[in-house]
């Protein structure tokens, strides 16, 4: 199986009237105010998967600041899951700042069949991944339903780009220290976290961490695949396109040509995700 672990969906109404939503949410405005920035519906994603030979995609919407918008777009992802069973696996977007409302929304999404919580977007919603007391009630639901957590991660150095944010290593490490038992997908190669697994104390708290390849072509040279496979194991890398930002086939080709051996490529493109999702 080919499984893309990081894709984004928007309801057609959001796509068609983006200017209204730009007025309602400053972070959304920063990322999507340009009308040429692609916003994908469920049908767009399925068509992309068919073109690229992708069997299944993990998907989520956007980290709105308005809990009402979060619930609306989570419902759209749930509907996509029902219409495309076995092809679309949804994660619930939340704002932990919504308190009890966020806890109830995660419970709603988990009981409806979502497989995780994500993409966490602390930088856009006004909290930090190190705000452990804030996150604890949500993580209790994660544990109750054995959910996966996926978070945006930011490189502490390097070029600035739209959406980079400030989810830096110190916050990620604080989160993992507090919740070492939770299955955690660190998007965008964890903001460089794999390089610090050479430190024994970091290795200890990252036993349940996977690193996704979202936006790789914008961030690192292709050597990142071989280096991270040697550091943490190819079994902890997940194919992730960040669709609709990037096309799936482009990332599949990039991984196939990365210098990993055939078995490692197979693991990254789907075998690891199958295990993580319990599909084997």
URNOR-V927081 format. One line per field, one symbol per residue. phi: phi as a letter, one per 20 degrees, with the letter a starting at -180 (. if undefined). burial: 1 if it has 24 or more other ideal C-beta (glycine too) atoms within 12 Angstrom, else 0. Layout:
phi: ???
burial: ???
This chain:
phi: .dceebccccfgffffcgfffffebfffffecfffeffcdegfffffffffemeebcebbdcefeegffgfffffffffffffcfndddedeebdgffmgfffffffffffeofeadrffcgfednccfeefffegfffffgfgdleedccgcdffcnfebgngmceegfffffffffcfeefcdeflmmmnggfeffegffgfedfddddeegmgfedcfffgffffgffcnffddcgbemgefcfffgfgffffdenffgffgffffafffgffemee
burial: 1111111111100110010010001011001100000111110111011001011111111111111011111111111110010011111111111100011011101100111111111111101111100110111011001011111111100000001111111011101100100111111111111111100001001101111111111111000111111011011111111111111101110110010100011111111111011000
